[in-house]
Amino acid sequence: MDIREIQNLIKFVAKSGATEVKLEMDDFKITIKTTDGASTPEITYLQQAPMAMPQAQAAPVAQAAAPAAPAAAPAVDDNAKYITIKSPIIGTFYRKPSPDKPAFVEVGSSISKGDVLCVIEAMKLFNEIESEHSGKIVKILVDDMSPVEFDQPLFLVDPS
């Protein structure tokens, strides 16, 4: 990776709204942290974490905490039977090959290994993301034209 590619990566991270990105290759590691106004969209992601805090504050009341735990457990078990397809790169997630064409997949679509599920734009390159599994799309976890990070879940697939 040369200096021009690193500079383009820094610009891309600044535009994407991510506050920190780590990239590890065989011979080097890069960590990019942003602290300026570009981190404003990240607040949306951080607001999801405090949602667990009100449950923790309710923990002193034993009656309220006990029913909450069994209710959360089935939701985790339901998703455990699905395969999560994650983003292999950072970039902008697109469900369609172009604005005037239909989406690659919808909820309920049957997919085979090698089918294109979406496109992720990174540094002006459009990367087709192919399925490594066969099954049925159960849930699409990312909105169209949204920034995604490395290893961020994109789809839930039912392998049966």
C-alpha positions in Angstrom: 0.0 0.0 0.0 1.5 3.3 -1.0 1.1 6.8 0.5 -1.6 7.8 -2.1 -3.8 4.8 -1.1 -3.3 5.6 2.6 -4.3 9.2 2.0 -7.4 8.1 0.0 -8.3 5.8 2.9 -8.0 8.6 5.4 -10.2 10.8 3.3 -12.8 8.0 2.9 -12.9 7.3 6.6 -13.3 11.0 7.3 -16.3 11.2 4.9 -17.9 8.0 6.1 -18.4 9.2 9.6 -16.5 6.4 11.3 -14.5 7.5 14.3 -11.9 4.7 14.2 -10.8 2.2 11.6 -8.2 -0.5 12.0 -6.6 -2.2 8.9 -4.2 -5.1 9.3 -2.3 -6.6 6.4 0.5 -9.1 6.3 3.3 -6.6 6.6 1.7 -3.5 8.3 -1.1 -2.1 10.5 -3.0 1.1 10.1 -5.3 2.8 12.7 -7.2 5.9 11.6 -9.0 7.9 14.2 -11.1 11.0 13.5 -12.1 13.5 16.1 -13.5 16.4 14.1 -17.1 17.1 13.0 -17.1 14.0 10.7 -17.8 11.9 13.8 -21.4 13.3 14.2 -23.1 10.5 12.3 -21.5 8.0 14.6 -23.6 9.3 17.4 -26.5 7.3 15.9 -24.6 4.1 16.5 -23.5 5.1 20.0 -27.1 5.8 21.0 -27.9 2.1 20.6 -25.5 1.1 23.3 -27.1 3.2 26.1 -30.4 1.4 25.5 -29.0 -1.5 27.5 -28.2 0.8 30.4 -31.8 1.4 31.5 -32.1 -2.4 31.9 -29.0 -2.4 34.0 -30.4 0.5 36.2 -33.6 -1.6 36.6 -31.5 -4.5 37.9 -31.8 -3.5 41.6 -35.6 -4.3 41.3 -35.4 -8.1 41.2 -39.0 -8.5 39.9 -38.3 -6.3 36.8 -34.9 -7.9 36.0 -36.1 -11.5 36.2 -38.8 -11.3 33.4 -36.5 -9.2 31.2 -33.8 -11.9 31.0 -36.0 -14.7 29.6 -37.6 -12.4 27.1 -34.2 -11.5 25.7 -32.9 -15.0 25.6 -35.3 -16.3 22.8 -34.4 -13.4 20.5 -30.7 -14.4 20.7 -31.6 -18.1 20.2 -33.8 -17.2 17.1 -30.8 -15.5 15.4 -28.4 -18.2 16.5 -29.8 -20.6 13.9 -29.0 -18.1 11.1 -25.8 -17.4 9.3 -24.6 -13.8 9.5 -23.0 -12.4 6.4 -20.6 -9.7 7.3 -18.9 -6.9 5.4 -15.4 -7.8 4.3 -14.4 -4.1 3.8 -15.4 -0.6 4.9 -17.4 1.4 2.4 -20.8 2.4 1.3 -23.4 -0.4 1.1 -25.6 -0.6 -2.0 -28.4 -3.1 -2.5 -28.7 -2.4 -6.2 -26.1 -2.5 -9.1 -27.4 0.9 -10.1 -30.3 3.2 -9.1 -32.5 2.2 -12.0 -32.1 -1.6 -11.5 -33.8 -3.9 -8.9 -32.1 -5.0 -5.7 -29.7 -8.0 -5.8 -31.7 -9.7 -3.0 -34.8 -9.1 -0.9 -36.0 -10.7 2.3 -37.2 -14.1 1.4 -34.9 -14.5 -1.6 -33.3 -17.9 -2.1 -29.5 -17.6 -2.6 -26.8 -20.0 -3.7 -23.1 -19.9 -3.0 -21.5 -17.3 -5.3 -24.6 -15.2 -5.8 -24.0 -11.4 -5.6 -25.8 -10.0 -2.5 -24.8 -6.3 -2.6 -22.1 -3.9 -3.7 -19.8 -2.0 -1.3 -18.1 1.1 -2.7 -14.7 1.7 -1.3 -12.3 4.3 -2.6 -14.3 4.8 -5.8 -14.3 1.0 -6.5 -17.5 -1.0 -6.5 -16.9 -4.4 -4.9 -19.5 -7.1 -5.4 -20.1 -9.1 -2.2 -20.9 -12.7 -3.0 -22.6 -15.3 -0.7 -20.4 -18.0 0.8 -23.5 -19.9 1.8 -26.7 -21.2 0.3 -30.1 -20.5 1.9 -32.8 -17.9 2.2 -32.4 -14.2 3.2 -34.2 -13.7 6.5 -33.2 -10.1 7.3 -31.3 -7.3 5.7 -29.5 -5.5 8.5 -28.2 -2.4 6.7 -30.1 0.4 4.9 -29.2 1.1 1.2 -26.5 3.7 0.7 -25.3 3.5 4.3 -21.7 3.4 5.5 -20.6 0.0 6.7 -17.5 -1.0 8.6 -15.3 -4.1 8.4 -17.0 -7.1 9.9 -20.4 -5.4 10.3 -23.3 -7.8 9.9 -25.2 -7.2 6.6 -27.6 -10.1 6.2 -29.1 -13.0 8.1 -29.4 -16.2 6.1 -31.4 -19.3 7.0 -29.2 -22.2 5.7 -32.1 -24.8 5.8 
